[in-house]
Amino acid sequence: MITVSDKAKEKVARLIQDAHLDDTYRLRASVAGGGCSGLSYKLDFDNEVRPMDQEFEDKGVRVVVDMKSFLYLAGTELDFSDGLNGKGFQFHNPNASRECGCGESFSV
């Protein structure tokens, strides 16, 4: 499962509202090769659920993840920070053995 913090929930709701997206859109989390640690996180909005996607809902936020990415993201919490030491979405991933300093890439 992918969970969502209260701050991430508020930010996702604001982004959906600002982009004028309807309720068919979900937050798509995925992993791609790249970044300074080997794998990087990716977030986007998507209104299509593919046959092998995993779909979760936490605090009213619907999250879809392709099966390959889910192998890396299982148990991850999506958070949002707007503090002085960084701004943006953060992944608290229990599967990551190493993360880069900016938190945008990881390795297992």
C-alpha positions in Angstrom: 0.0 0.0 0.0 1.0 3.6 -0.6 -0.1 6.0 2.2 -0.5 9.8 2.1 0.3 12.2 4.9 -2.2 15.0 5.8 0.1 17.6 4.2 0.4 15.6 1.0 -3.4 15.2 0.9 -3.9 19.0 1.2 -1.3 19.7 -1.6 -2.7 17.1 -3.9 -6.2 18.5 -3.5 -4.9 22.0 -4.2 -3.1 20.8 -7.3 -6.2 19.0 -8.6 -8.3 22.1 -8.0 -5.8 24.5 -9.6 -5.5 22.3 -12.7 -9.4 22.0 -12.9 -9.2 18.2 -13.0 -12.3 16.1 -12.5 -12.8 13.2 -10.1 -11.6 10.7 -12.7 -8.0 11.7 -12.1 -5.7 9.9 -9.7 -2.2 10.5 -8.5 0.2 8.2 -10.4 3.4 7.3 -8.6 6.1 5.6 -10.4 9.8 4.8 -10.4 12.2 5.3 -13.4 15.8 4.7 -13.9 18.0 7.7 -13.3 18.9 10.2 -10.7 22.1 10.3 -8.7 21.2 7.1 -6.7 20.0 5.0 -9.7 16.2 5.2 -9.4 14.1 8.3 -9.3 10.5 9.0 -8.1 7.9 10.4 -10.5 4.4 11.8 -9.7 1.8 12.8 -12.2 -2.0 12.9 -12.5 -3.7 10.3 -14.7 -7.3 9.5 -15.5 -6.5 6.0 -16.9 -6.0 2.8 -14.8 -4.2 0.1 -16.8 -4.9 -3.6 -16.3 -1.8 -4.3 -14.2 -1.9 -1.1 -12.1 -2.3 -1.3 -8.3 -4.8 1.2 -7.0 -4.9 2.5 -3.4 -6.9 5.2 -1.5 -5.7 6.9 1.6 -7.3 9.9 3.2 -9.4 10.4 0.0 -6.4 10.5 -2.3 -6.5 7.8 -5.0 -3.0 6.6 -6.0 -2.2 4.3 -8.9 1.1 2.5 -9.3 2.3 0.2 -12.2 3.3 -3.2 -11.0 7.0 -2.7 -11.7 7.1 0.5 -9.6 5.0 -1.0 -6.9 7.8 -3.5 -6.2 10.0 -0.5 -5.2 7.2 1.6 -3.6 5.3 -0.9 -1.4 4.9 0.6 2.1 5.9 4.1 1.0 4.4 7.2 2.6 4.0 10.2 0.4 4.6 13.4 2.3 4.8 17.1 1.5 7.1 19.7 3.0 7.1 23.4 2.5 9.8 24.2 5.1 13.1 26.1 4.7 15.1 22.9 4.1 13.2 21.8 1.1 9.9 22.1 -0.6 7.9 19.5 -2.4 6.7 15.9 -2.2 8.9 13.5 -0.3 8.8 9.7 -0.4 9.4 7.9 2.9 10.3 4.6 1.3 11.2 1.6 3.6 12.6 -0.3 0.6 15.3 2.3 -0.1 18.8 1.3 1.1 20.3 4.7 0.1 18.8 8.0 -1.0 20.4 11.1 -2.5 20.6 14.3 -0.6 17.7 15.9 -2.3 15.4 12.9 -1.8 14.4 12.6 -5.4 16.3 9.4 -6.1 17.2 6.2 -4.3 18.6 2.7 -4.6 17.6 -0.7 -3.2 
